Amino acid sequence: MVLIGGPLFEEPGWSGFALPRLQRLHGPLAGGLILGSLWALWHLPGYLIPSQDLTDIPPRGTVLDFVVFALALIGLRLIMQWVFNNTRGSVLMAILVHASWNTFYSAALIQLFPAHSVLGSYLNLTIASCVLAVVIVALTGGRLGYQQEEEPGTATAPT
């Protein structure tokens, strides 16, 4: 589920289709924030399913819990966007980053720290993803590794 349940089927659409278009239309930072927000909303139905099991992914809870979850996904989307842009649009790398996030949370973090505060919350991952995203945005000047595509027929011939 960690690989097949989300990354393998989500990333061709999110990173392979939507991200290049959003970056071209709105610029890299705004495009990434839009896509991160849409990605968070994509997960909303699963988040609303009632459950008592704290190891469910994503965690269930209040509106505030979803906001924390959404911020984690927006931060992660910006990180994934930076990886995608710096690998010349590799959907495979986006899949691997997404899968490593899922694996870390669902396999490693829950197993290593089975405390209620870790199992029922995305706060720790929200802080980590948002801090890293802010650092990447600051270091790249908001470009997130994006290179503007040349319009067909506008390339200059080498002299």
C-alpha positions, 0 to 999 in steps of 0.5 A: 500500500505504501508504494502502490496505494498512492504514489504509483497511481497519484504521481503521474497525474499530480507531477507528470500532468498537473505540475508542469501546467500549473508551473507554466501558468502560475509560476513555480511557487504559486503552482506548487501551492495550488497543487499542494492544496488540491492534493490535500483536498484529494485526501479529505474524503479518506480523512473523514472516514470514522475510525478508532484505530490510531494507526490509520493513514491518514489520521482521523480527527478534527478540522484542526487535525486536517489543517495540520495534515493539509499543511504537511502535504503542501510542504511535502508537495513543494519538496517533491516539486523541487526534486521533480524540477531538479531531475528534469521532470522525473515522475519516477523520482516524485513517486519515490519521494512520495513512497519514502514519505508514506513509508517513513510515516506508516512503517518507521515512525509508527513502529519506532514511536508508538505514542498517542501523540505520534500515532494520532498526529501529523504535527511532527511531519508538518513541522519537518516538511514545512521547515524544509519547504521554506528553506528550499523556497528561500534558497531557490528564490521561489523557483524550486528548480523550475526552468522556463520551457522555451516556446517552440520556434523561439530557440536561438541557433548556436553561433 
